[in-house]
Amino acid sequence: MQSGLCCSFYTILEIEEKNMSIVFEALKTQTVRIQVVEQIIKMIRDGKLKSGDQLPSERLVAEQMGISRPTVREAFAALEIAGIVETRTGQGTFIKSTDIDSLKHRAENLFVEERSPFETLEVRKILEMHSAALAAKRGIDADILEIEKAFRILADEAVNFQTWNDNADIVFHKAIANASGNTVLSDVFNILFDMNHHKVWLKLQEIGRLIRGGLEKDLQEHQSIYEAIKERNPEKAQAAVLNHFTGVEQDVFGAESREVI
């Protein structure tokens, strides 16, 4: 028994020593996500990373590059979509393919085509806090009913089928925007929700669901938002939205808590 523990201990030490030898350069420009991709591809080309090798943790990469964990996570997601790495739940991110010439541009182009999912989520958090508060103040009974209908679909599928209905989720948040009584706000949300179909966001959502592991948590947070609006309590609605989005930022993106302006 002791022998097994000893071997396991030294294996962990060897992995840590290898990871510490992989040093990333600090980044200073706005194209940081692309540069994360480029540095990893360069390491593969230089032979520092080989198929099956484990990448250092997001935290370590973020610290060495001087960037945020959400940015690193977005870059890893793009690399996974391109087929260069794979994420193993509870283990980490591993190099999948070293045949990268045909895959490099695919990963980089995702960032040319798509906005940052984390930055999009930050905007949604700020706007939806105020949208929920306005819905609680201005929403008519018909508006509240639309929010309730979407929530009931979410609840039914989560409880009875253990699945999360993404379409109902979008309808839920759109109904809140509509209940705010501000048509410009509703139009802005339509643009933001369209970004939910981008490939990097969908991959992060897929990974995040496994990490977050909580249909019950998601359902409870949406119920709190709905009930606060139904109670006509703007402050409570705003706090419920903040709690929900802060949780998503932390669990899906590995972000630190930030104050909302």
Secondary structure as UniProt FT lines:
FT   HELIX           2..21
FT   HELIX           32..45
FT   TURN            46..47
FT   TURN            51..52
FT   HELIX           58..65
FT   HELIX           69..82
FT   STRAND          85..88
FT   TURN            89..91
FT   STRAND          92..95
FT   TURN            101..103
FT   HELIX           104..113
FT   HELIX           117..138
FT   HELIX           141..161
FT   HELIX           166..179
FT   TURN            180..181
FT   HELIX           183..194
FT   HELIX           195..197
FT   HELIX           199..212
FT   HELIX           215..230
FT   TURN            231..232
FT   HELIX           234..253
//
